[in-house]
Amino acid sequence: MIRLRFADALTLERAGALFAAGVHPGLGEAWGDRAALTLHIAGDAGIETLRGVLAALDAAALTAESLTVHTNELDDVWAAFTALP
């Protein structure tokens, strides 16, 4: 799972709509609460999924205050972040 926290409710709502519309393949459902948006990632998803989420947010001019990734493959997550421009 990827948990994204945004500065305000409007940004959270826009991000929820973006991913609910199926903007990025490799994601299951997206759901939000008052504080954050959670994206479900398929068990076989790779680093490209994480990069795609970040690229989709960037393309929509949405900035997350924080991003938390829940995974067992921490080396791959570290590689994704260090390889980003």
Backbone bond lengths (Angstrom), bond angles and torsions (degrees), N, CA, C in turn:
res aa  C-N    CA-C-N  psi(-1)  N-CA   C-N-CA  omega(-1)  CA-C   N-CA-C  phi
1 M - - - 1.445 - - 1.517 109.65 -
2 I 1.305 115.25 148.33 1.457 122.45 172.69 1.523 106.83 -116.70
3 R 1.305 117.31 127.35 1.461 121.84 178.75 1.527 108.31 -113.95
4 L 1.325 115.15 120.48 1.464 122.31 -178.03 1.520 109.57 -111.29
5 R 1.311 116.56 129.78 1.462 121.53 177.68 1.525 107.83 -110.04
6 F 1.328 116.68 133.94 1.463 122.24 -177.01 1.520 110.56 -118.86
7 A 1.335 115.71 160.85 1.456 121.85 -175.15 1.525 112.96 -69.63
8 D 1.328 117.03 -30.67 1.462 118.91 -176.16 1.526 110.90 -147.41
9 A 1.323 114.41 166.31 1.461 120.83 -175.58 1.526 112.41 -65.69
10 L 1.327 118.13 -33.93 1.468 120.72 -179.43 1.528 111.00 -65.50
11 T 1.323 116.88 -43.82 1.468 120.79 178.59 1.526 109.97 -64.72
12 L 1.310 116.50 -41.00 1.464 121.18 177.04 1.525 110.31 -60.45
13 E 1.322 117.02 -43.77 1.460 121.17 179.38 1.526 111.75 -63.75
14 R 1.338 117.04 -41.89 1.467 120.96 178.66 1.522 110.92 -63.79
15 A 1.324 116.84 -42.42 1.466 120.32 179.15 1.523 110.36 -65.30
16 G 1.317 117.06 -40.82 1.460 120.61 177.98 1.515 111.84 -60.56
17 A 1.334 116.09 -42.45 1.462 120.47 178.69 1.524 110.89 -65.60
18 L 1.327 116.76 -38.30 1.462 121.72 179.97 1.525 110.96 -58.95
19 F 1.317 116.82 -50.24 1.457 119.87 -176.61 1.522 112.54 -80.96
20 A 1.319 118.38 -26.80 1.461 120.85 176.04 1.527 110.47 -67.03
21 A 1.335 115.98 -26.61 1.462 120.66 179.33 1.529 111.90 -79.68
22 G 1.323 117.40 1.08 1.457 120.93 177.48 1.517 113.27 74.44
23 V 1.332 116.12 37.05 1.463 120.67 -178.10 1.523 111.88 -62.91
24 H 1.318 117.59 -34.29 1.466 118.99 -176.53 1.518 111.29 -122.62
25 P 1.342 117.39 125.65 1.467 119.90 176.57 1.527 110.77 -68.00
26 G 1.292 116.66 156.50 1.463 120.81 179.28 1.510 112.94 94.20
27 L 1.347 116.29 -5.26 1.457 119.66 178.05 1.509 109.39 -105.51
28 G 1.305 114.58 141.02 1.455 119.82 171.01 1.518 107.63 -87.18
29 E 1.297 116.81 -138.01 1.450 119.59 -176.97 1.531 112.37 -73.34
30 A 1.317 114.59 157.67 1.456 121.96 174.55 1.518 106.37 -120.75
31 W 1.313 117.23 137.35 1.446 118.87 176.51 1.525 109.13 -142.29
32 G 1.313 116.19 149.82 1.447 121.26 -177.26 1.506 111.69 -124.58
33 D 1.304 114.34 160.86 1.453 121.44 169.51 1.518 105.95 -130.42
34 R 1.292 119.26 -165.87 1.462 120.62 -176.89 1.528 112.62 -66.83
35 A 1.314 117.27 -21.75 1.453 120.18 -172.69 1.520 115.00 -108.29
36 A 1.320 117.71 -28.81 1.462 118.03 -170.11 1.522 111.62 -155.69
37 L 1.323 113.72 165.79 1.463 122.88 175.17 1.523 107.42 -111.93
38 T 1.309 117.08 130.93 1.459 121.28 179.05 1.516 108.64 -113.56
39 L 1.313 117.05 128.49 1.455 123.91 178.82 1.523 108.64 -109.03
40 H 1.310 117.03 127.16 1.455 121.10 177.40 1.522 108.44 -86.20
41 I 1.323 116.19 130.95 1.462 121.95 -178.64 1.525 108.42 -112.34
42 A 1.311 116.10 136.76 1.466 120.50 177.32 1.526 109.89 -59.22
43 G 1.326 116.07 146.60 1.459 121.09 -177.27 1.519 113.91 -60.12
44 D 1.329 117.31 -26.30 1.455 120.16 -178.95 1.528 112.54 -98.78
45 A 1.324 117.13 10.73 1.469 120.60 -179.92 1.521 109.94 -68.45
46 G 1.305 115.41 149.64 1.455 120.56 179.42 1.515 112.06 -112.50
47 I 1.299 114.04 -167.37 1.453 121.63 -178.62 1.521 111.62 -62.58
48 E 1.303 117.21 -29.85 1.468 119.57 179.51 1.530 111.46 -60.87
49 T 1.321 117.05 -30.03 1.462 119.75 177.00 1.518 110.41 -64.71
50 L 1.329 117.01 -46.12 1.464 120.83 178.34 1.524 110.80 -62.46
51 R 1.309 116.40 -44.80 1.472 119.68 177.37 1.524 110.85 -60.89
52 G 1.337 116.50 -38.96 1.461 120.67 179.06 1.514 112.61 -64.53
53 V 1.330 116.73 -39.35 1.463 120.58 176.96 1.523 109.77 -61.21
54 L 1.314 116.96 -46.96 1.462 120.89 179.87 1.525 111.36 -64.19
55 A 1.326 117.34 -39.57 1.468 121.05 178.73 1.526 110.92 -66.43
56 A 1.346 117.45 -39.63 1.464 120.85 178.80 1.527 110.49 -64.15
57 L 1.320 117.21 -41.70 1.467 120.72 176.97 1.519 110.45 -62.33
58 D 1.312 116.66 -44.04 1.463 121.35 179.98 1.523 111.34 -63.20
59 A 1.327 117.16 -44.69 1.460 121.34 -179.35 1.528 111.82 -63.14
60 A 1.331 117.18 -30.73 1.461 121.47 179.75 1.531 111.53 -91.06
61 A 1.334 117.07 5.37 1.469 123.16 -179.35 1.531 111.18 57.80
62 L 1.331 115.58 41.54 1.460 121.51 176.83 1.521 108.85 -109.61
63 T 1.314 116.28 131.44 1.451 120.81 -179.54 1.516 109.88 -117.19
64 A 1.317 115.86 123.52 1.461 121.03 176.59 1.525 108.73 -87.06
65 E 1.330 116.03 140.57 1.462 120.00 175.30 1.519 110.75 -73.79
66 S 1.327 115.80 -33.00 1.455 119.45 176.93 1.522 109.69 -152.08
67 L 1.313 114.83 155.51 1.459 122.23 -179.89 1.519 107.11 -136.13
68 T 1.310 116.58 125.77 1.455 121.47 177.92 1.517 108.16 -120.71
69 V 1.319 116.49 129.59 1.456 121.69 178.59 1.523 108.07 -111.24
70 H 1.321 116.64 126.44 1.457 122.04 176.35 1.525 107.20 -103.21
71 T 1.323 116.09 107.89 1.456 120.73 -177.85 1.526 109.27 -155.07
72 N 1.305 115.63 163.56 1.461 120.79 174.55 1.519 111.32 -97.11
73 E 1.322 117.33 -4.82 1.455 120.92 -175.55 1.529 110.03 -105.43
74 L 1.328 116.55 66.48 1.458 121.28 -174.21 1.529 113.04 -64.60
75 D 1.318 117.68 -32.50 1.463 119.68 178.18 1.522 111.05 -62.67
76 D 1.325 116.86 -39.98 1.455 120.54 179.09 1.531 111.28 -67.63
77 V 1.332 116.69 -39.02 1.463 120.30 178.25 1.525 110.03 -64.45
78 W 1.320 116.77 -43.97 1.464 120.24 178.01 1.532 110.10 -59.67
79 A 1.311 117.15 -43.05 1.463 121.36 179.45 1.530 110.60 -62.10
80 A 1.321 117.80 -38.26 1.467 121.20 180.00 1.523 110.75 -64.49
81 F 1.310 117.03 -43.84 1.456 119.90 -178.85 1.524 112.44 -70.66
82 T 1.302 117.79 -38.97 1.454 119.43 -178.33 1.517 112.41 -76.01
83 A 1.323 117.67 -18.09 1.464 120.69 179.88 1.530 112.80 -90.83
84 L 1.343 116.76 -9.11 1.455 119.18 -179.88 1.520 110.99 -71.96
85 P 1.325 117.03 145.52 1.473 118.67 -179.91 1.510 111.88 -69.39
